[in-house]
Amino acid sequence: MPNTPMTLADLKSSIDTERDCGYVRLFEVHSSAPENEVNWLPNQLAVHALNSSMHLHQITEAEAKELFCYLLTHDMAHGIDLMQVQKAESFWNAIMARLSEPACFFTNTKDMHKNNWAGSYDPATNSTFDSCLVFKEKQKALIMVIEDED
């Protein structure tokens, strides 16, 4: 029997339980636009109460994994350790298993994937600290937003 991936709701719930800090959003958006239409994503962000004018920076898969694991293992406001890196990596693998084609990766943070907050970011929410990570295929995107308060 093949290993069935977790539902997105179960995955979000597991991340919430393990992180036990701040607010985690994890959702998928789909486009009905033609496959070559690349600008469909910003319109979808506002539907989920995200800043649709935030600037998303493209990053590599390695940078996306590093940022993802950092966000799950640390509180952005206080730098408190939240979970083991191995657990964060298992969540990364679960998300990557949901992708059916090569993805591009985007974030609202710039130079923050180096395990520090010395970079800059364009807020995705009204929270004191947030980070948005987008796993984008041609017509589907999986979006994770982490919000922490000071």
DSSP file (Angstrom, degrees, kcal/mol; ACC not computed):
  #  RESIDUE AA STRUCTURE BP1 BP2  ACC     N-H-->O    O-->H-N    N-H-->O    O-->H-N    TCO  KAPPA ALPHA  PHI   PSI    X-CA   Y-CA   Z-CA
    1    1 A M              0   0    0      0, 0.0     3,-0.0     0, 0.0     0, 0.0   0.000 360.0 360.0 360.0 126.2    0.0    0.0    0.0
    2    2 A P        -     0   0    0      0, 0.0     2,-0.8     0, 0.0     0, 0.0  -0.266 360.0-102.7 -66.3 151.6    1.6    3.4   -1.0
    3    3 A N        -     0   0    0      1,-0.0     0, 0.0     0, 0.0     0, 0.0  -0.654  38.4-145.1 -76.1 109.9    2.4    5.9    1.7
    4    4 A T        -     0   0    0     -2,-0.8     3,-0.1     1,-0.1    -1,-0.0  -0.611  17.7-117.6 -79.6 130.1   -0.5    8.5    1.4
    5    5 A P        -     0   0    0      0, 0.0    -1,-0.1     0, 0.0     3,-0.1  -0.310  34.9 -97.8 -64.8 151.0    0.6   12.1    2.1
    6    6 A M        -     0   0    0      1,-0.1     2,-0.1     2,-0.1     0, 0.0  -0.285  42.9-103.0 -59.6 149.5   -0.9   13.8    5.1
    7    7 A T     >  -     0   0    0      1,-0.1     4,-2.4    -3,-0.1     5,-0.2  -0.389  31.1-113.6 -66.9 159.0   -3.8   16.1    4.3
    8    8 A L  H  > S+     0   0    0      1,-0.2     4,-2.7     2,-0.2     5,-0.2   0.893 118.2  52.9 -62.5 -39.6   -2.9   19.8    4.4
    9    9 A A  H  > S+     0   0    0      2,-0.2     4,-2.3     1,-0.2    -1,-0.2   0.903 110.7  46.7 -63.3 -41.7   -5.1   20.3    7.4
   10   10 A D  H  > S+     0   0    0      2,-0.2     4,-2.4     1,-0.2    -2,-0.2   0.891 112.0  50.9 -67.4 -38.7   -3.4   17.5    9.3
   11   11 A L  H  X S+     0   0    0     -4,-2.4     4,-2.4     2,-0.2    -2,-0.2   0.930 111.6  47.1 -63.5 -45.9    0.1   18.8    8.3
   12   12 A K  H  X S+     0   0    0     -4,-2.7     4,-2.9     1,-0.2    -2,-0.2   0.920 111.8  51.2 -60.6 -44.6   -0.8   22.3    9.5
   13   13 A S  H  X S+     0   0    0     -4,-2.3     4,-2.4     1,-0.2    -2,-0.2   0.899 110.3  48.8 -60.9 -41.9   -2.2   20.9   12.8
   14   14 A S  H  X S+     0   0    0     -4,-2.4     4,-2.5     2,-0.2     5,-0.2   0.902 111.7  48.9 -65.4 -41.5    1.0   18.9   13.3
   15   15 A I  H  X S+     0   0    0     -4,-2.4     4,-3.0     2,-0.2     5,-0.4   0.932 111.2  50.6 -63.4 -45.1    3.2   21.9   12.6
   16   16 A D  H  X S+     0   0    0     -4,-2.9     4,-2.8     1,-0.2     5,-0.2   0.929 112.0  47.5 -55.9 -47.1    1.1   24.0   15.1
   17   17 A T  H  < S+     0   0    0     -4,-2.4    -2,-0.2     1,-0.2    -1,-0.2   0.926 117.0  41.2 -63.1 -46.6    1.4   21.4   17.8
   18   18 A E  H  < S+     0   0    0     -4,-2.5    -2,-0.2     1,-0.2    -1,-0.2   0.890 119.8  43.1 -70.6 -39.9    5.2   21.0   17.4
   19   19 A R  H  < S-     0   0    0     -4,-3.0    -2,-0.2    -5,-0.2    -3,-0.2   0.911  78.8-176.9 -73.8 -43.0    5.9   24.7   17.0
   20   20 A D     <  +     0   0    0     -4,-2.8     2,-0.3    -5,-0.4    -3,-0.1   0.836  49.6  90.1  49.4  42.7    3.6   25.7   19.8
   21   21 A C  S    S-     0   0    0     -5,-0.2   126,-0.1     1,-0.1    -1,-0.1  -0.950  81.0 -13.8-163.1 141.5    4.2   29.4   19.2
   22   22 A G  S    S-     0   0    0     -2,-0.3     2,-0.4   127,-0.1   126,-0.2  -0.167  92.1 -54.8  64.8-155.0    2.7   32.2   17.1
   23   23 A Y  E     -A  147   0A   0    124,-2.7   124,-2.7    -3,-0.1     2,-0.5  -0.992  44.8-160.9-131.2 130.4    0.3   31.5   14.2
   24   24 A V  E     -A  146   0A   0     -2,-0.4     2,-0.4   122,-0.2   122,-0.2  -0.939   3.5-170.2-114.0 130.1    0.9   29.2   11.3
   25   25 A R  E     +A  145   0A   0    120,-2.9   120,-2.3    -2,-0.5     2,-0.4  -0.969   8.4 173.6-114.6 136.6   -1.1   29.4    8.0
   26   26 A L  E     +A  144   0A   0     -2,-0.4     2,-0.3   118,-0.2   118,-0.2  -0.927  17.6 141.0-144.0 115.6   -0.7   26.6    5.4
   27   27 A F  E     -A  143   0A   0    116,-2.3   116,-3.4    -2,-0.4     2,-0.4  -0.975  39.5-126.7-152.7 162.2   -2.9   26.6    2.4
   28   28 A E  E     -A  142   0A   0     -2,-0.3     2,-0.4   114,-0.2   114,-0.2  -0.884  17.5-166.1-111.8 145.2   -2.9   25.9   -1.4
   29   29 A V  E     -A  141   0A   0    112,-2.6   112,-2.5    -2,-0.4     2,-0.3  -0.960   6.8-156.8-126.4 150.2   -4.2   28.2   -4.1
   30   30 A H  E     -A  140   0A   0     -2,-0.4     2,-0.4   110,-0.2   110,-0.2  -0.911   5.6-141.9-127.0 152.0   -4.9   27.3   -7.7
   31   31 A S        -     0   0    0    108,-2.4    10,-0.0    -2,-0.3     4,-0.0  -0.917  13.7-170.3-114.7 139.5   -5.1   29.2  -10.9
   32   32 A S        +     0   0    0     -2,-0.4     3,-0.1     8,-0.1    -1,-0.1   0.319  59.5 112.8-101.8   4.8   -7.5   28.8  -13.7
   33   33 A A  S    S-     0   0    0      1,-0.1    -2,-0.1     4,-0.1     7,-0.0  -0.284  85.5 -78.2 -69.4 160.3   -5.4   31.2  -15.8
   34   34 A P    >   -     0   0    0      0, 0.0     3,-2.3     0, 0.0    -1,-0.1  -0.258  46.8-109.5 -56.5 149.8   -3.5   29.8  -18.9
   35   35 A E  T 3  S+     0   0    0      1,-0.3    -2,-0.1    -3,-0.1    -4,-0.0   0.787 117.7  55.6 -55.0 -31.1   -0.4   28.0  -17.9
   36   36 A N  T 3  S+     0   0    0      2,-0.0     2,-0.7     0, 0.0    -1,-0.3   0.501  81.0 103.0 -84.5  -1.7    1.9   30.7  -19.3
   37   37 A E    <   +     0   0    0     -3,-2.3     3,-0.3     1,-0.2    -4,-0.1  -0.726  44.9 174.6 -80.7 114.0    0.2   33.4  -17.1
   38   38 A V    >   +     0   0    0     -2,-0.7     3,-0.5     1,-0.2    -1,-0.2   0.614  62.4  68.0 -98.7 -13.5    2.7   33.9  -14.3
   39   39 A N  T 3   +     0   0    0      1,-0.2     4,-0.4     2,-0.1    -1,-0.2   0.081  65.7 101.7 -98.4  25.2    1.1   36.8  -12.4
   40   40 A W  T 3>  +     0   0    0     -3,-0.3     4,-0.9     1,-0.2     3,-0.4   0.749  64.8  74.7 -78.2 -23.3   -1.9   35.0  -11.0
   41   41 A L  H X> S+     0   0    0     -3,-0.5     4,-1.3     1,-0.2     3,-1.2   0.904  85.9  57.2 -63.1 -47.8   -0.5   34.6   -7.5
   42   42 A P  H 3> S+     0   0    0      0, 0.0     4,-1.0     0, 0.0     3,-0.3   0.863 104.0  55.4 -54.3 -35.9   -0.8   38.2   -6.1
   43   43 A N  H 3> S+     0   0    0     -4,-0.4     4,-0.6    -3,-0.4    -2,-0.2   0.831 106.5  51.4 -64.6 -30.1   -4.5   38.1   -6.8
   44   44 A Q  H <X S+     0   0    0     -3,-1.2     4,-0.7    -4,-0.9     3,-0.2   0.770  98.2  66.6 -76.7 -26.2   -4.8   35.0   -4.7
   45   45 A L  H ><>S+     0   0    0     -4,-1.3     5,-1.8    -3,-0.3     3,-1.3   0.908  95.4  54.4 -64.6 -42.9   -3.0   36.4   -1.7
   46   46 A A  H ><5S+     0   0    0     -4,-1.0     3,-1.9     1,-0.3    -1,-0.2   0.831  98.4  64.0 -62.0 -32.0   -5.6   39.0   -0.8
   47   47 A V  H 3<5S+     0   0    0     -4,-0.6    -1,-0.3     1,-0.3    -2,-0.2   0.802 105.3  46.7 -60.3 -28.1   -8.3   36.3   -0.7
   48   48 A H  T <<5S-     0   0    0     -3,-1.3    -1,-0.3    -4,-0.7    -2,-0.2   0.017 124.3-102.6-104.7  25.8   -6.3   34.8    2.2
   49   49 A A  T < 5S+     0   0    0     -3,-1.9     2,-0.3     1,-0.2    -3,-0.2   0.825  78.1 136.3  58.7  36.0   -5.9   38.2    4.0
   50   50 A L      < -     0   0    0     -5,-1.8     2,-0.8    -6,-0.1    -1,-0.2  -0.832  69.8 -93.2-109.2 153.5   -2.3   38.6    2.9
   51   51 A N    >   -     0   0    0     73,-2.2     3,-1.5    -2,-0.3    -5,-0.1  -0.502  36.1-164.1 -64.6 104.8   -0.7   41.8    1.6
   52   52 A S  T 3  S+     0   0    0     -2,-0.8    -1,-0.2     1,-0.3    -7,-0.1   0.642  85.3  55.5 -71.6 -12.8   -1.2   41.3   -2.1
   53   53 A S  T 3  S+     0   0    0      2,-0.1    -1,-0.3    -8,-0.0    -2,-0.1   0.379  77.5 124.1 -99.2   4.8    1.3   44.1   -2.9
   54   54 A M    <   -     0   0    0     -3,-1.5     2,-0.6     1,-0.1    70,-0.1  -0.345  67.0-117.3 -63.5 146.0    4.2   42.5   -0.8
   55   55 A H        -     0   0    0     53,-0.2     2,-0.5    68,-0.0    67,-0.3  -0.758  26.0-154.9 -88.0 122.5    7.3   41.9   -2.9
   56   56 A L        -     0   0    0     -2,-0.6     2,-0.4    50,-0.1    52,-0.2  -0.852   4.2-151.9 -98.8 130.9    8.2   38.3   -3.1
   57   57 A H  E     -B  107   0A   0     50,-3.5    50,-1.9    -2,-0.5     2,-0.3  -0.858  17.1-124.6-101.6 132.8   11.9   37.4   -3.8
   58   58 A Q  E     +B  106   0A   0     -2,-0.4     2,-0.3    48,-0.2    48,-0.3  -0.595  34.7 179.2 -76.8 136.9   12.7   34.2   -5.6
   59   59 A I  E     -B  105   0A   0     46,-2.5    46,-0.7    -2,-0.3     2,-0.1  -0.850  29.7 -97.0-130.2 166.9   15.1   31.9   -3.7
   60   60 A T     >  -     0   0    0     -2,-0.3     4,-2.5     1,-0.1     5,-0.2  -0.322  35.6-108.3 -78.7 166.6   16.6   28.5   -4.4
   61   61 A E  H  > S+     0   0    0      2,-0.2     4,-2.5     1,-0.2     5,-0.2   0.897 121.5  52.8 -61.6 -39.8   15.2   25.3   -3.0
   62   62 A A  H  > S+     0   0    0      2,-0.2     4,-2.2     1,-0.2    -1,-0.2   0.912 110.8  46.4 -63.0 -42.4   18.2   25.0   -0.6
   63   63 A E  H  > S+     0   0    0      2,-0.2     4,-2.7     1,-0.2    -1,-0.2   0.889 111.4  52.7 -66.0 -38.6   17.5   28.6    0.7
   64   64 A A  H  X S+     0   0    0     -4,-2.5     4,-3.0     2,-0.2    -2,-0.2   0.916 110.1  47.6 -63.4 -42.8   13.8   27.7    1.0
   65   65 A K  H  X S+     0   0    0     -4,-2.5     4,-2.7     2,-0.2     5,-0.2   0.920 112.2  49.6 -64.6 -42.7   14.5   24.6    3.0
   66   66 A E  H  X S+     0   0    0     -4,-2.2     4,-2.3     2,-0.2    -2,-0.2   0.926 114.5  44.6 -61.6 -45.1   16.9   26.5    5.3
   67   67 A L  H  X S+     0   0    0     -4,-2.7     4,-2.9     2,-0.2     5,-0.2   0.936 113.1  51.2 -64.2 -47.1   14.3   29.3    5.8
   68   68 A F  H  X S+     0   0    0     -4,-3.0     4,-2.0     1,-0.2    -2,-0.2   0.937 113.1  44.7 -55.1 -50.8   11.5   26.8    6.4
   69   69 A C  H  X S+     0   0    0     -4,-2.7     4,-1.8     1,-0.2    -1,-0.2   0.886 113.0  51.2 -65.3 -38.8   13.5   24.9    9.0
   70   70 A Y  H  X S+     0   0    0     -4,-2.3     4,-1.3    -5,-0.2    -1,-0.2   0.935 109.8  49.7 -62.5 -45.6   14.6   28.0   10.7
   71   71 A L  H  < S+     0   0    0     -4,-2.9    -2,-0.2     1,-0.2    -1,-0.2   0.861 113.6  45.8 -63.7 -35.7   11.0   29.4   10.9
   72   72 A L  H  < S+     0   0    0     -4,-2.0    -1,-0.2    -5,-0.2    -2,-0.2   0.801 117.2  43.4 -76.9 -27.8    9.7   26.1   12.4
   73   73 A T  H  < S+     0   0    0     -4,-1.8     9,-2.6    -5,-0.2    10,-0.4   0.543 114.2  48.3 -96.4  -6.4   12.6   25.8   14.9
   74   74 A H  B  < S-E   81   0B   0     -4,-1.3     2,-0.5     7,-0.2     7,-0.2  -0.986  72.7-126.6-137.4 144.3   12.7   29.4   16.1
   75   75 A D     >  -     0   0    0      5,-1.9     4,-2.4    -2,-0.4     5,-0.2  -0.773  22.2-146.5 -80.7 127.1   10.4   32.1   17.4
   76   76 A M  T  4 S+     0   0    0     -2,-0.5    -1,-0.1     1,-0.2    54,-0.1   0.822  93.5  50.3 -67.5 -30.8   11.0   35.2   15.2
   77   77 A A  T  4 S+     0   0    0     72,-0.2    -1,-0.2     1,-0.1    73,-0.1   0.879 130.7  11.3 -76.7 -37.7   10.3   37.6   18.1
   78   78 A H  T  4 S-     0   0    0      2,-0.1    -2,-0.2    71,-0.1    -1,-0.1   0.458  90.5-122.3-124.4  -3.9   12.5   36.1   20.8
   79   79 A G     <  +     0   0    0     -4,-2.4     2,-0.1     1,-0.2    -3,-0.1   0.668  52.7 162.6  70.2  15.7   14.7   33.5   19.0
   80   80 A I        -     0   0    0     -5,-0.2    -5,-1.9     1,-0.1     2,-0.3  -0.444  44.6-112.9 -70.0 138.2   13.5   30.8   21.3
   81   81 A D  B     +E   74   0B   0     -7,-0.2    -7,-0.2     1,-0.1     3,-0.1  -0.557  38.4 174.8 -70.9 134.1   14.1   27.2   20.2
   82   82 A L        -     0   0    0     -9,-2.6     2,-0.3     1,-0.4    -9,-0.2   0.761  54.6  -5.4-114.5 -37.3   10.8   25.6   19.3
   83   83 A M  S    S-     0   0    0    -10,-0.4    -1,-0.4   -63,-0.0     2,-0.1  -0.967  78.9 -81.3-154.0 166.3   11.4   22.1   17.8
   84   84 A Q    >>  -     0   0    0     -2,-0.3     4,-1.8     1,-0.1     3,-0.5  -0.440  35.8-124.7 -71.5 145.2   14.2   19.9   16.7
   85   85 A V  H 3> S+     0   0    0      1,-0.2     4,-2.7     2,-0.2     5,-0.2   0.868 110.7  60.0 -57.7 -38.4   15.6   20.5   13.2
   86   86 A Q  H 3> S+     0   0    0      1,-0.2     4,-1.6     2,-0.2    -1,-0.2   0.875 104.5  49.1 -60.8 -37.1   14.9   16.8   12.3
   87   87 A K  H <> S+     0   0    0     -3,-0.5     4,-1.8     2,-0.2    -1,-0.2   0.921 110.7  49.9 -68.0 -43.4   11.2   17.4   13.0
   88   88 A A  H  X S+     0   0    0     -4,-1.8     4,-2.3     1,-0.2    -2,-0.2   0.902 109.2  52.6 -60.5 -41.0   11.2   20.5   10.8
   89   89 A E  H  X S+     0   0    0     -4,-2.7     4,-2.4     1,-0.2    -1,-0.2   0.854 105.5  54.1 -64.2 -34.3   13.0   18.6    8.0
   90   90 A S  H  X S+     0   0    0     -4,-1.6     4,-1.8     2,-0.2    -1,-0.2   0.877 108.6  49.2 -67.8 -35.2   10.3   15.9    8.2
   91   91 A F  H  X S+     0   0    0     -4,-1.8     4,-2.2     2,-0.2    -2,-0.2   0.897 108.9  53.2 -67.4 -39.5    7.7   18.6    7.7
   92   92 A W  H  X S+     0   0    0     -4,-2.3     4,-2.8     1,-0.2    -2,-0.2   0.939 109.0  49.2 -57.4 -47.5    9.7   20.0    4.8
   93   93 A N  H  X S+     0   0    0     -4,-2.4     4,-1.8     1,-0.2    -1,-0.2   0.878 108.8  52.9 -61.7 -38.0    9.6   16.5    3.2
   94   94 A A  H  X S+     0   0    0     -4,-1.8     4,-0.5     2,-0.2    -1,-0.2   0.889 111.8  45.5 -65.1 -38.9    5.9   16.2    3.8
   95   95 A I  H >< S+     0   0    0     -4,-2.2     3,-1.4     1,-0.2     4,-0.5   0.928 111.0  51.8 -69.9 -44.4    5.3   19.5    1.9
   96   96 A M  H >< S+     0   0    0     -4,-2.8     3,-1.2     1,-0.3    -2,-0.2   0.837 102.7  60.7 -61.7 -31.4    7.7   18.6   -0.9
   97   97 A A  H 3< S+     0   0    0     -4,-1.8    -1,-0.3     1,-0.2    -2,-0.2   0.718  96.7  61.5 -67.3 -20.2    5.8   15.3   -1.3
   98   98 A R  T << S+     0   0    0     -3,-1.4     2,-0.3    -4,-0.5    -1,-0.2   0.633  85.5  92.6 -80.0 -14.2    2.6   17.4   -2.1
   99   99 A L    <   -     0   0    0     -3,-1.2     4,-0.1    -4,-0.5    37,-0.0  -0.648  52.7-172.4 -85.5 135.4    4.3   19.0   -5.1
  100  100 A S        +     0   0    0     -2,-0.3    -1,-0.1     2,-0.1    -3,-0.0   0.512  69.6  24.8-104.9  -6.6    3.6   17.2   -8.4
  101  101 A E  S    S-     0   0    0      0, 0.0    -1,-0.1     0, 0.0     0, 0.0  -0.946 103.9 -64.4-147.9 165.8    6.0   19.2  -10.6
  102  102 A P        -     0   0    0      0, 0.0     2,-0.3     0, 0.0    36,-0.2  -0.261  58.5-150.8 -55.4 139.6    9.2   21.2  -10.2
  103  103 A A        -     0   0    0     34,-0.1     2,-0.3    -4,-0.1    34,-0.2  -0.761  12.6-138.7-114.1 157.9    8.5   24.3   -8.0
  104  104 A C  E     - C   0 136A   0     32,-2.7    32,-3.1    -2,-0.3     2,-0.4  -0.830  24.4-138.8-105.1 153.5    9.9   27.8   -7.7
  105  105 A F  E     +BC  59 135A   0    -46,-0.7   -46,-2.5    -2,-0.3     2,-0.3  -0.944  22.2 176.5-122.1 136.5   10.3   29.2   -4.2
  106  106 A F  E     -BC  58 134A   0     28,-2.0    28,-3.1    -2,-0.4     2,-0.3  -0.951   4.3-178.0-135.9 153.7    9.5   32.7   -3.1
  107  107 A T  E     -BC  57 133A   0    -50,-1.9   -50,-3.5    -2,-0.3    26,-0.2  -0.983  33.5-133.2-147.1 156.9    9.6   34.6    0.2
  108  108 A N  S    S+     0   0    0     24,-1.2    14,-2.2    -2,-0.3     2,-0.3   0.427  86.4  86.6 -86.9  -0.2    8.8   38.1    1.5
  109  109 A T  E     -F  121   0C   0     23,-0.4     2,-0.5    12,-0.2    12,-0.2  -0.716  64.3-153.7 -99.9 151.8   12.1   38.1    3.3
  110  110 A K  E    S-F  120   0C   0     10,-3.3    10,-1.9    -2,-0.3    -2,-0.0  -0.986  77.0 -10.7-128.4 123.3   15.4   39.3    1.9
  111  111 A D  S    S+     0   0    0     -2,-0.5     7,-0.2     8,-0.2     8,-0.2   0.764 101.7 110.3  61.5  27.6   18.7   37.9    3.2
  112  112 A M     >  +     0   0    0      8,-0.2     4,-0.6     1,-0.1     3,-0.5   0.427  51.4  82.5-106.3  -1.3   16.9   36.4    6.2
  113  113 A H  T  4  +     0   0    0      1,-0.2    -1,-0.1     2,-0.1     4,-0.1   0.367  69.7  84.4 -83.2   7.6   17.4   32.8    5.2
  114  114 A K  T  4 S-     0   0    0      2,-0.3    -1,-0.2    -3,-0.2     3,-0.1  -0.075 117.8 -95.3 -99.1  33.6   20.9   32.9    6.7
  115  115 A N  T  4 S+     0   0    0     -3,-0.5     2,-0.3     1,-0.2    -2,-0.1   0.812  98.3  84.6  59.0  35.3   19.5   32.1   10.1
  116  116 A N  S  < S-     0   0    0     -4,-0.6    -2,-0.3    -5,-0.1     3,-0.3  -0.977  74.7-130.0-153.7 166.4   19.3   35.7   11.3
  117  117 A W  S    S+     0   0    0     -2,-0.3    -5,-0.1     1,-0.2    -4,-0.0  -0.099  73.6 110.8-108.4  33.1   16.9   38.6   11.1
  118  118 A A        +     0   0    0     -7,-0.2    -1,-0.2     2,-0.1    -6,-0.1   0.568  66.6  74.5 -82.1  -9.1   19.5   41.2    9.9
  119  119 A G  S    S-     0   0    0     -3,-0.3     2,-0.3    -8,-0.2    -8,-0.2   0.210  84.8-105.1 -81.8-152.6   17.9   41.3    6.5
  120  120 A S  E     -F  110   0C   0    -10,-1.9   -10,-3.3     2,-0.0     2,-0.3  -0.884  26.1-165.0-134.4 166.2   14.6   43.0    5.5
  121  121 A Y  E     -F  109   0C   0     -2,-0.3   -12,-0.2   -12,-0.2   -13,-0.1  -0.995  23.6-130.9-152.4 156.7   11.1   42.0    4.7
  122  122 A D        -     0   0    0    -14,-2.2   -71,-0.1    -2,-0.3   -68,-0.0  -0.941  47.4-111.7-104.9 111.4    7.9   43.3    3.2
  123  123 A P        -     0   0    0      0, 0.0     8,-0.1     0, 0.0     3,-0.1  -0.072  27.5-170.6 -54.7 139.0    5.2   42.4    5.6
  124  124 A A  S    S+     0   0    0    -74,-0.1   -73,-2.2   -70,-0.1     2,-0.2   0.645  74.9  14.0 -94.5 -22.4    2.6   39.8    4.6
  125  125 A T  S    S-     0   0    0    -75,-0.2   -75,-0.1     2,-0.2     5,-0.1  -0.682  84.9 -97.1-138.2-173.7    0.4   40.4    7.6
  126  126 A N  S    S+     0   0    0     -2,-0.2     4,-0.0    -3,-0.1   -76,-0.0   0.343  82.6 116.8 -93.2   4.9   -0.2   43.0   10.3
  127  127 A S  S    S-     0   0    0      1,-0.1    -2,-0.2    22,-0.0     3,-0.1  -0.285  78.4-116.1 -70.8 159.0    1.8   40.9   12.8
  128  128 A T  S    S+     0   0    0      1,-0.2     2,-0.4    20,-0.1    21,-0.2   0.922 102.9  17.6 -60.0 -45.3    5.0   42.2   14.4
  129  129 A F  E    S+ D   0 148A   0     19,-2.2    19,-2.4     2,-0.0     2,-0.3  -0.992  75.7 157.9-128.6 135.5    7.0   39.5   12.7
  130  130 A D  E     - D   0 147A   0     -2,-0.4     2,-0.4    17,-0.2    17,-0.2  -0.992  19.2-165.4-150.5 158.3    6.0   37.3    9.8
  131  131 A S  E     - D   0 146A   0     15,-1.9    15,-2.5    -2,-0.3     2,-0.5  -0.975   7.6-159.5-144.9 132.6    7.5   35.3    7.0
  132  132 A C  E     - D   0 145A   0     -2,-0.4   -24,-1.2    13,-0.2     2,-0.5  -0.941   5.9-171.8-114.2 129.6    5.8   34.0    3.9
  133  133 A L  E     -CD 107 144A   0     11,-3.0    11,-2.6    -2,-0.5     2,-0.5  -0.987   6.6-163.0-125.0 123.8    7.2   31.1    2.0
  134  134 A V  E     -CD 106 143A   0    -28,-3.1   -28,-2.0    -2,-0.5     2,-0.7  -0.916  12.7-165.3-113.7 128.0    5.7   30.1   -1.4
  135  135 A F  E     -CD 105 142A   0      7,-3.0     7,-2.6    -2,-0.5     2,-0.6  -0.932  26.3-168.6-105.5 102.9    6.1   26.8   -3.1
  136  136 A K  E     +CD 104 141A   0    -32,-3.1   -32,-2.7    -2,-0.7     5,-0.2  -0.857  17.8 176.1-111.9 121.8    4.9   27.7   -6.7
  137  137 A E        -     0   0    0      3,-3.5   -34,-0.1    -2,-0.6   -38,-0.0  -0.391  55.6 -81.4 -96.9-174.6    4.1   25.3   -9.5
  138  138 A K  S    S+     0   0    0    -36,-0.2     3,-0.0     1,-0.2   -35,-0.0   0.934 122.5   3.5 -57.8 -49.0    2.7   26.5  -12.8
  139  139 A Q  S    S+     0   0    0      1,-0.1  -108,-2.4  -107,-0.0     2,-0.3   0.179 126.3  59.7-127.8  17.7   -0.9   26.6  -11.6
  140  140 A K  E     -A   30   0A   0   -110,-0.2    -3,-3.5     2,-0.0     2,-0.4  -0.997  54.5-171.4-143.6 144.6   -0.8   25.7   -8.0
  141  141 A A  E     -AD  29 136A   0   -112,-2.5  -112,-2.6    -2,-0.3     2,-0.5  -0.999  12.8-153.2-136.4 137.7    1.0   27.3   -5.0
  142  142 A L  E     -AD  28 135A   0     -7,-2.6    -7,-3.0    -2,-0.4     2,-0.5  -0.941  22.9-164.4-104.1 128.4    1.4   26.0   -1.5
  143  143 A I  E     -AD  27 134A   0   -116,-3.4  -116,-2.3    -2,-0.5     2,-0.5  -0.954  13.0-171.8-123.8 130.0    1.8   28.9    0.9
  144  144 A M  E     -AD  26 133A   0    -11,-2.6   -11,-3.0    -2,-0.5     2,-0.4  -0.982   5.2-176.3-118.1 129.3    3.1   28.9    4.5
  145  145 A V  E     -AD  25 132A   0   -120,-2.3  -120,-2.9    -2,-0.5     2,-0.5  -0.994   5.5-165.9-124.2 128.5    2.9   32.1    6.6
  146  146 A I  E     -AD  24 131A   0    -15,-2.5   -15,-1.9    -2,-0.4     2,-0.4  -0.958   6.0-169.6-113.0 130.3    4.3   32.2   10.1
  147  147 A E  E     +AD  23 130A   0   -124,-2.7  -124,-2.7    -2,-0.5     2,-0.4  -0.982   6.3 177.6-122.6 129.3    3.3   35.1   12.4
  148  148 A D  E     - D   0 129A   0    -19,-2.4   -19,-2.2    -2,-0.4     2,-0.3  -0.964  15.3-145.6-127.7 147.5    5.0   35.8   15.7
  149  149 A E              0   0    0     -2,-0.4   -72,-0.2   -21,-0.2  -127,-0.1  -0.860 360.0 360.0-113.8 148.5    4.3   38.7   18.1
  150  150 A D              0   0    0     -2,-0.3    -1,-0.1   -73,-0.1    -2,-0.0   0.428 360.0 360.0 -76.1 360.0    6.7   40.5   20.3
